[in-house]
Amino acid sequence: MRIAVLGAGAMGSWFGGHLALQDNTVQLLTTNSAHHQAITKNGLILKSPVDEQCVNVSASSPKDIQAPVDLVLLMTKTFQTKDAMASIEAAIDKDSHILSLQNGLGNAETIGQFVSAERIWVGVSMVPVDKIAPGIVMGKGHGNSYFGNAANHNNTDMAKRIEATFQDAHIDLNHDTNIHKRIWEKVAFNAGMNALSALSRGTPSAIDASPGAKALAQDVAKEVAKVANTLNIEIELEHVKGMITLSCTQHGDHIPSMLQDIQAARRTEVDALNGAVAMIAEQASVAAPLNKTLTTLIKLTEFANQSQSN
């Protein structure tokens, strides 16, 4: 399959590297020039707790994408989606499909400005990956990934093709016809864990060790579930609590993306996580004080970081 990874940061590079190892034609597209230059010069280094391998794979700026492309694996931040899609629009034809494994809510709606609904796939991934240097990414453990058609179109042939391509690359990506439930469950997980990690500047192991922190993350998830119910989406809270426990115990040294952004004084994805939950809650006249407060605190931290850098 001809695959372009749009937003080849830590997770995008990890997926793209493994896909390239299985004879797919892969392009890693990133605006981080140091990252793509390192890959071009030295190859992409994939590290894990047990081994390390170097992958020869194409890396460039999005504007240098080479058409045609069967699948765009979209891994940018949610607020970057529109500009990122616009940057490769000329390379997308009527046969190109988009697969978003991005965090948060609202990604499908933005992608829909560029391709028709039956060619939009959305999903989630719990694979913990960190970029430890330009051209070097490290997987911190196993995590499941799921995808489905954003508008529930029954394109089973493409679904099977995507699933088989990733499974052949030893990426545990599974087709799920109830994908929006999965997305909301990850939002429930991220809304607590990512926000608390970012605000405390601590990893999941710190949340596990700090009195009351893990319980707070679970309370945030419970609030997200209540908001999801207003959209007739019922998430499994026990499953989300299991995700929180897994993160705290088995992925304890992973640096969540929101924490990485705060450390680097960058904009976070809080608007697509806690902020989106709070907005939907307000529209449905449902109280969501935890998500509203966490949104305010993350925004305050972003503002303080920006003020200090200026």
Secondary structure, DSSP 4 states (H G I P E B T S, - for coil): -EEEEES-SHHHHHHHHHHHTTT-EEEEE-S-HHHHHHHHHH-EEEE-SS-EEEE--EEE-GGG--S--SEEEE-S-GGGHHHHHHHHGGG--TT-EEEE--SSS-HHHHHTTTS-GGGEEEEEE---EEEEETTEEEE-S---EEEEETT----HHHHHHHHHHHHHTT--EEE-TTHHHHHHHHHHHHHHHHHHHHHHT--HHHHHHSTTHHHHHHHHHHHHHHHHHTTT----HHHHHHHHHHHHHHSTT---HHHHHHHTT---SGGGTHHHHHHHHHHTT---HHHHHHHHHHHHHHHHHHHHH-
